[in-house]
């Protein structure tokens, strides 16, 4: 099975990538892998999320064209999500012709907490549907939510594809297309001049003020920012998605420029590694953090604290044999000296989770 993406992004990736994206079957949203019943976080290690909110402790940045997708999608299944987006538009906090940015208070709290994600109900996404634990805008979710997984089938290899490659590509496309939409749909000169001077246009955090803490919006400034579209924000956003819907993937690359073309190339390379089973010729132990040792296994964090791996102790004791010699020679030495036969599939998993890394890594 392949992993699903929002419709726009799925069509673009179908043109960019040579095949389907393998499903991240370990990241189970309906039965959250980060808050399984009966499991307890280890002392000092917050491994599990609050089951009431799961990973939905993030307010997504919605570019104007995705807002248009949500508002124009008349599927009854998306009705609640449309209502939550409409509520954010009415409130007007962090709303510009570019879309809906992070509210200043959310950014302040989120950026200054190391442990709030998955735990703080104050940071719950406004599009989260508590009844059933679902995302109201899942079909049109943005780049962060579309590419974040708590666990990856191939560990660090999957993380590198989704977060360091595809996420960066889609996020940059969102930023560039949102600006392109503003120019295509059109703003008054005074409104455009004001918009390009806002922190949002420059990708900076909006200042936290007394008014923004109380979610108050200066109506005069907001109207100046929207110009002739003031009070017609819904219409503006729907026009944005209409111009984006017409773009082919080559046109997206042309509109978004060299940065996106470079990221697209890197995403293709990362995809190649994701579907490859090639084994490095020589290996050495990678960096890891031991979380817990039991009689038979050792729990280790390597590429992510959200995705620990349990390794038999006899295998952990064999890792020093991978000292830069060829893998085949290391396996022979382990068999001869320890009487242990380690399957190549296990070595592949240890490589995926960066417990073993190639020389020069």
Secondary structure, DSSP 8 states (H G I E B T S, - for coil): -B----HHHHHHHHHHSSS--B--TT--TTTTTTS-TT----TT---S--TTTTT------EEHHHHHHHHH---GGGHHHHHHHHHHHHH-TTEETTEE---HHHHHHHHT-SS-TTT-GGG--TTEETTTTEETTGGG--HHHHH--S--TTTHHHHIIIIIIIHHHHHHHHHHHHHHHHHHH---HHHHHHHHTSTTTTT------HHHHTT---HHHHHHHHGGGTT-HHHHHHHHHHHHHT--HHHHHHHH-HHHHHHHHHHHHHHHHHH-----SEEEE---EEEEE-SSEEEEESS-TTS-EEEEHHHHTTGGG-EEEEHHHHHHHHHHHH-----HHHHHHHHHTTSEEETT-
